[in-house]
């Protein structure tokens, strides 16, 4: 599966994402038709890399407004007001056009609960406007899922797993080695969702004795090891669950001369696994699970560390990092 980020080729002045995204999808398909190709679209932020942004500029009523009636900026950009029918239709059409242009689906960022825009901080929405926005946001996601399903296409809803919205595929953006993330993935799998588990926002292990790592993200939370988050994933994963560990959302131009989390293939990804013998079993704080190849996995949800005994006898054990209650990962999801 290949997803093309929002500013794909924009810096090279090659045109808007509506042109670059589908073109990249076609390039990948020409190499390997089996790869699912995905177009990026944010459901809240009007990024300027899109032709859709020109419509937002031309139609002030399409933009979210704050308590004073001014444009509400989300990370410095306009926000889509899906309670305006024309705005909603233009946004849905943007994704549908990308699938018609060569992509298999759309990655819909910020699909999860957006009620945080209604808060006591000066300059945000009124309570009534926030409630109207949240309902329109959910209605729009549901309508998009309905239209894509009719076209045999799909949306990947970032951090949104409510099947009542027609969600079939979700991304857990902040997957980490914690009991909370195991529980979150177990729930998604129980709902028969396809899941992308993205690890790397949080460090996989604590500092070494020499202090060479910190729990807050270093330059890469994956390059030095993925045992703990991979263990948590294997404990809960379903047939259509996928894992990758990467810090950030860009790759260096000097790859492969230098390591890159996205493009440097880890040896664990080629390990034989096979079907699980059954669901994970929890004893105290520790989950265990076995696979038909003879691979066995254990994960401590409180200490945050795991052990993988691969079918060839190789053993990987992560050091405990004791996930903090304030940020154990998997805190953005709506299910």
C-alpha positions as a printed NumPy array, in Angstrom:
array([[  0.   ,   0.   ,   0.   ],
       [  1.336,   3.433,  -0.938],
       [ -0.132,   6.719,   0.313],
       [  1.023,   9.988,  -1.233],
       [  1.296,  12.888,   1.199],
       [ -0.582,  16.153,   0.783],
       [  2.297,  18.176,  -0.674],
       [  3.432,  15.453,  -3.08 ],
       [  5.721,  17.148,  -5.682],
       [  4.311,  20.574,  -4.77 ],
       [  7.728,  21.974,  -3.815],
       [  8.931,  21.138,  -7.31 ],
       [  6.132,  23.365,  -8.686],
       [  4.601,  20.424, -10.493],
       [  1.024,  21.457,  -9.825],
       [ -1.597,  20.768,  -7.14 ],
       [ -2.184,  17.515,  -5.278],
       [ -5.226,  16.772,  -7.432],
       [ -2.786,  16.311, -10.313],
       [  0.269,  14.894,  -8.541],
       [ -1.518,  12.342,  -6.347],
       [ -3.34 ,  10.39 ,  -9.088],
       [ -0.288,  10.625, -11.34 ],
       [  1.827,   8.982,  -8.613],
       [ -0.86 ,   6.326,  -8.109],
       [ -0.645,   5.451, -11.791],
       [  3.158,   5.238, -11.634],
       [  3.018,   2.736,  -8.775],
       [  0.301,   0.696, -10.494],
       [  2.441,   0.473, -13.634],
       [  5.196,  -1.11 , -11.55 ],
       [  2.974,  -3.39 ,  -9.485],
       [ -0.796,  -3.501, -10.12 ],
       [ -1.307,  -5.322,  -6.792],
       [ -0.249,  -2.333,  -4.698],
       [ -3.152,  -0.328,  -3.267],
       [ -2.58 ,   3.362,  -3.96 ],
       [ -4.033,   6.093,  -1.767],
       [ -4.599,   9.829,  -2.137],
       [ -4.27 ,  12.105,   0.912],
       [ -7.08 ,  14.497,   1.857],
       [ -7.628,  16.305,   5.157],
       [-11.2  ,  16.518,   6.428],
       [-10.641,  19.679,   8.483],
       [ -7.611,  21.595,   7.214],
       [ -7.678,  23.352,   3.847],
       [ -4.076,  22.829,   2.796],
       [ -2.871,  25.245,   0.094],
       [ -1.394,  22.426,  -2.014],
       [ -4.802,  21.676,  -3.523],
       [ -6.981,  23.19 ,  -6.222],
       [ -9.726,  22.829,  -3.615],
       [ -7.996,  25.66 ,  -1.737],
       [ -8.763,  28.03 ,  -4.611],
       [-12.464,  27.339,  -4.066],
       [-12.081,  28.043,  -0.356],
       [-10.46 ,  31.373,  -1.169],
       [-13.274,  32.253,  -3.547],
       [-16.053,  31.202,  -1.14 ],
       [-15.612,  32.735,   2.342],
       [-18.818,  31.1  ,   3.598],
       [-17.217,  27.661,   3.16 ],
       [-14.735,  28.426,   5.964],
       [-15.164,  27.691,   9.651],
       [-15.783,  30.808,  11.735],
       [-14.801,  31.662,  15.305],
       [-16.931,  33.361,  17.962],
       [-16.204,  36.754,  16.44 ],
       [-17.285,  35.657,  12.968],
       [-13.724,  35.658,  11.617],
       [-12.082,  32.743,   9.832],
       [-11.106,  30.064,  12.345],
       [ -7.587,  28.962,  11.527],
       [ -6.588,  25.342,  12.136],
       [ -2.775,  25.079,  12.247],
       [ -2.759,  28.358,  10.365],
       [ -5.076,  27.269,   7.55 ],
       [ -8.757,  27.656,   6.704],
       [-11.09 ,  24.94 ,   8.011],
       [-13.796,  23.233,   5.934],
       [-17.35 ,  24.075,   7.003],
       [-19.247,  20.977,   5.893],
       [-22.546,  22.421,   7.104],
       [-22.381,  24.36 ,   3.809],
       [-23.653,  21.931,   1.164],
       [-21.463,  23.291,  -1.631],
       [-18.336,  22.95 ,   0.506],
       [-19.203,  19.381,   1.457],
       [-19.892,  18.386,  -2.151],
       [-16.681,  19.974,  -3.421],
       [-14.646,  18.137,  -0.779],
       [-16.244,  14.761,  -1.501],
       [-15.796,  15.316,  -5.232],
       [-12.073,  15.952,  -4.7  ],
       [-11.572,  12.454,  -3.275],
       [-13.868,  10.751,  -5.792],
       [-12.025,  12.43 ,  -8.671],
       [ -8.705,  11.142,  -7.328],
       [-10.034,   7.576,  -7.366],
       [-11.331,   8.069, -10.896],
       [ -7.877,   9.394, -11.811],
       [ -6.009,   6.279, -10.762],
       [ -5.999,   5.913,  -6.957],
       [ -7.713,   3.058,  -5.129],
       [ -8.831,   5.168,  -2.204],
       [ -8.309,   8.239,  -0.062],
       [ -6.556,   8.648,   3.27 ],
       [ -8.823,  10.979,   5.235],
       [ -6.851,  12.797,   7.905],
       [ -8.519,  14.177,  11.062],
       [-11.471,  11.848,  10.725],
       [-11.826,  11.503,  14.486],
       [-13.893,  13.507,  16.97 ],
       [-13.425,  17.231,  16.34 ],
       [-15.409,  18.589,  19.308],
       [-12.17 ,  20.001,  20.727],
       [-12.781,  23.023,  18.485],
       [-15.455,  23.971,  20.999],
       [-13.492,  25.   ,  24.081],
       [-13.111,  27.918,  26.429],
       [-10.086,  29.324,  24.662],
       [-10.787,  32.772,  23.207],
       [-11.35 ,  32.842,  19.475],
       [-12.739,  29.331,  19.053],
       [-16.248,  28.373,  17.941],
       [-19.432,  28.925,  19.851],
       [-20.938,  25.769,  21.35 ],
       [-23.768,  25.802,  18.779],
       [-21.398,  26.216,  15.835],
       [-19.078,  23.494,  17.144],
       [-21.958,  21.037,  17.519],
       [-23.172,  21.857,  14.007],
       [-19.668,  21.449,  12.618],
       [-19.109,  18.112,  14.356],
       [-22.373,  16.671,  13.053],
       [-21.707,  17.92 ,   9.532],
       [-18.185,  16.508,   9.709],
       [-19.451,  13.042,  10.643],
       [-22.263,  13.176,   8.075],
       [-19.732,  14.063,   5.373],
       [-17.437,  11.171,   6.276],
       [-20.397,   8.802,   6.159],
       [-21.493,  10.124,   2.769],
       [-17.962,   9.77 ,   1.396],
       [-17.761,   6.161,   2.596],
       [-21.104,   5.426,   0.938],
       [-20.059,   6.904,  -2.408],
       [-16.668,   5.21 ,  -2.416],
       [-18.175,   1.825,  -1.561],
       [-20.499,   2.146,  -4.576],
       [-17.409,   2.64 ,  -6.736],
       [-15.544,  -0.289,  -5.118],
       [-13.126,   2.219,  -3.598],
       [-12.321,   2.931,   0.046],
       [-11.335,   5.553,   2.584],
       [ -8.754,   5.128,   5.334],
       [-10.17 ,   7.077,   8.271],
       [ -7.382,   8.415,  10.45 ],
       [ -8.142,   7.597,  14.109],
       [-11.829,   6.992,  13.301],
       [-13.225,   3.499,  13.747],
       [-16.987,   3.891,  14.016],
       [-18.631,   1.355,  11.731],
       [-21.856,   3.387,  11.989],
       [-20.143,   5.881,   9.654],
       [-19.431,   3.178,   7.11 ],
       [-15.779,   2.978,   8.156],
       [-14.03 ,  -0.094,   6.777],
       [-10.4  ,   0.932,   7.228],
       [ -8.775,   3.054,   9.914],
       [ -5.314,   4.206,  10.865],
       [ -4.152,   4.287,  14.467],
       [ -1.699,   7.122,  14.071],
       [ -0.167,   7.025,  17.553],
       [  0.224,   3.28 ,  18.099],
       [  2.718,   2.513,  20.858],
       [  3.895,  -0.236,  23.183],
       [  1.175,   0.053,  25.817],
       [ -1.771,  -1.845,  27.198],
       [ -4.054,   0.916,  25.957],
       [ -2.912,   0.369,  22.38 ],
       [ -3.429,  -3.386,  22.653],
       [ -6.999,  -2.767,  23.82 ],
       [ -7.589,  -0.2  ,  21.061],
       [ -6.417,  -2.569,  18.315],
       [ -8.392,  -5.47 ,  19.797],
       [-11.57 ,  -3.385,  19.622],
       [-10.934,  -2.358,  16.014],
       [-10.282,  -5.964,  14.985],
       [-13.469,  -7.053,  16.778],
       [-15.333,  -4.602,  14.527],
       [-13.799,  -6.304,  11.445],
       [-11.884,  -3.178,  10.486],
       [ -8.787,  -3.12 ,   8.347],
       [ -6.208,  -1.314,  10.499],
       [ -2.971,   0.508,   9.794],
       [ -1.012,   0.69 ,  13.065],
       [  1.523,   3.501,  12.799],
       [  4.159,   3.313,  15.526],
       [  6.988,   5.789,  16.02 ],
       [  5.375,   8.808,  17.657],
       [  6.627,   7.543,  21.019],
       [  9.999,   5.981,  21.806],
       [  9.912,   2.194,  21.782],
       [ 12.318,   1.905,  24.719],
       [ 13.614,   4.119,  27.571],
       [ 17.087,   5.7  ,  27.725],
       [ 20.066,   3.392,  27.882],
       [ 22.373,   3.57 ,  30.86 ],
       [ 24.512,   5.964,  28.839],
       [ 21.487,   8.197,  28.283],
       [ 21.545,   7.808,  24.517],
       [ 17.756,   7.795,  24.239],
       [ 14.909,   9.762,  25.738],
       [ 11.251,   8.834,  26.104],
       [ 10.328,  12.016,  24.274],
       [ 10.864,  11.409,  20.559],
       [ 14.531,  11.405,  19.497],
       [ 15.529,  11.747,  15.862],
       [ 13.981,   8.345,  15.238],
       [ 11.929,   6.192,  17.582],
       [ 12.251,   3.163,  15.316],
       [ 15.808,   2.963,  14.021],
       [ 17.192,   1.408,  17.229],
       [ 14.492,  -1.196,  17.666],
       [ 10.777,  -1.931,  17.302],
       [ 10.428,  -4.984,  19.545],
       [  8.013,  -3.474,  22.053],
       [  5.519,  -1.836,  19.686],
       [  5.689,  -4.785,  17.279],
       [  4.951,  -7.155,  20.181],
       [  1.916,  -5.092,  21.177],
       [  0.734,  -5.182,  17.573],
       [  1.162,  -8.956,  17.154],
       [ -0.798,  -9.588,  20.355],
       [ -3.89 ,  -7.848,  18.969],
       [ -3.543,  -7.962,  15.165],
       [ -6.279,  -9.371,  12.956],
       [ -6.118, -10.739,   9.408],
       [ -6.229,  -7.243,   7.915],
       [ -4.015,  -5.43 ,  10.409],
       [ -0.793,  -3.815,   9.192],
       [  2.166,  -2.391,  11.118],
       [  4.914,   0.068,  10.317],
       [  7.221,   2.066,  12.561],
       [  8.327,   5.477,  11.318],
       [  8.994,   8.853,  12.893],
       [  7.706,  11.837,  10.954],
       [  6.114,  11.884,   7.517],
       [  8.994,  12.589,   5.151],
       [ 11.948,  10.702,   3.716],
       [ 15.435,  12.156,   3.183],
       [ 16.643,  12.697,  -0.36 ],
       [ 19.932,  10.964,   0.532],
       [ 18.264,   7.58 ,   1.152],
       [ 19.464,   4.784,   0.908],
       [ 22.848,   6.199,   1.913],
       [ 21.226,   7.112,   5.232],
       [ 18.583,   5.291,   7.255],
       [ 14.95 ,   6.187,   6.682],
       [ 12.149,   4.688,   8.758],
       [  9.731,   4.613,   5.841],
       [ 11.992,   3.218,   3.13 ],
       [ 14.6  ,   1.127,   4.98 ],
       [ 13.081,  -2.348,   5.192],
       [ 13.409,  -3.952,   8.619],
       [ 14.319,  -7.668,   8.871],
       [ 11.332,  -8.304,  11.166],
       [  8.991,  -7.566,   8.262],
       [ 10.26 , -10.65 ,   6.412],
       [  9.997, -13.06 ,   9.363],
       [  7.574, -15.965,   8.806],
       [  4.574, -15.648,  11.098],
       [  1.631, -17.718,   9.896],
       [ -1.905, -17.765,  11.196],
       [ -2.382, -17.168,  14.921],
       [ -3.169, -20.277,  16.926],
       [ -5.893, -18.243,  18.631],
       [ -6.625, -14.968,  20.347],
       [ -4.206, -13.554,  22.867],
       [ -4.456, -14.726,  26.466],
       [ -3.99 , -12.239,  29.299],
       [ -2.621, -13.288,  32.672],
       [ -2.224, -10.396,  35.069],
       [ -0.64 ,  -7.593,  33.04 ],
       [  0.898,  -9.889,  30.409],
       [ -0.646, -10.968,  27.111],
       [  0.686, -13.997,  25.222],
       [ -0.049, -15.312,  21.752],
       [  1.344, -18.007,  19.472],
       [  1.426, -18.465,  15.701],
       [  1.43 , -21.594,  13.546],
       [  5.036, -21.157,  12.441],
       [  6.096, -21.571,  16.069],
       [  6.537, -17.858,  16.779],
       [  5.524, -16.853,  20.325],
       [  4.885, -13.315,  21.578],
       [  4.531, -11.888,  25.084],
       [  3.728,  -8.292,  26.008],
       [  3.475,  -6.561,  29.388],
       [  0.86 ,  -3.827,  29.069],
       [  2.004,  -1.954,  32.18 ],
       [  5.762,  -2.074,  31.695],
       [  5.379,  -1.641,  27.945],
       [  7.889,  -4.257,  26.893],
       [  7.594,  -7.371,  24.795],
       [  9.437, -10.521,  23.809],
       [  9.224, -12.215,  20.419],
       [ 10.55 , -15.753,  20.045],
       [ 10.673, -16.326,  16.306],
       [ 10.138, -19.728,  14.718],
       [ 13.881, -20.132,  14.005],
       [ 14.716, -19.654,  17.697],
       [ 15.837, -16.018,  17.449],
       [ 14.68 , -13.958,  20.426],
       [ 13.976, -10.224,  20.627],
       [ 13.314,  -8.641,  24.019],
       [ 12.581,  -4.975,  24.585],
       [ 13.405,  -3.038,  27.74 ],
       [ 10.455,  -1.698,  29.805],
       [  9.594,   1.948,  29.208],
       [  6.615,   2.175,  31.598],
       [  4.137,   4.116,  29.4  ],
       [  3.061,   7.284,  31.21 ],
       [ -0.697,   7.419,  31.971],
       [ -0.843,  10.879,  30.403],
       [  0.433,   9.639,  27.035],
       [  0.474,   5.858,  26.521],
       [ -0.336,   6.219,  22.834],
       [ -3.673,   5.465,  21.148],
       [ -5.343,   8.465,  22.742],
       [ -6.879,  10.078,  19.624],
       [ -9.088,   7.237,  18.412],
       [-12.872,   7.291,  18.217],
       [-14.493,   3.855,  18.057]])
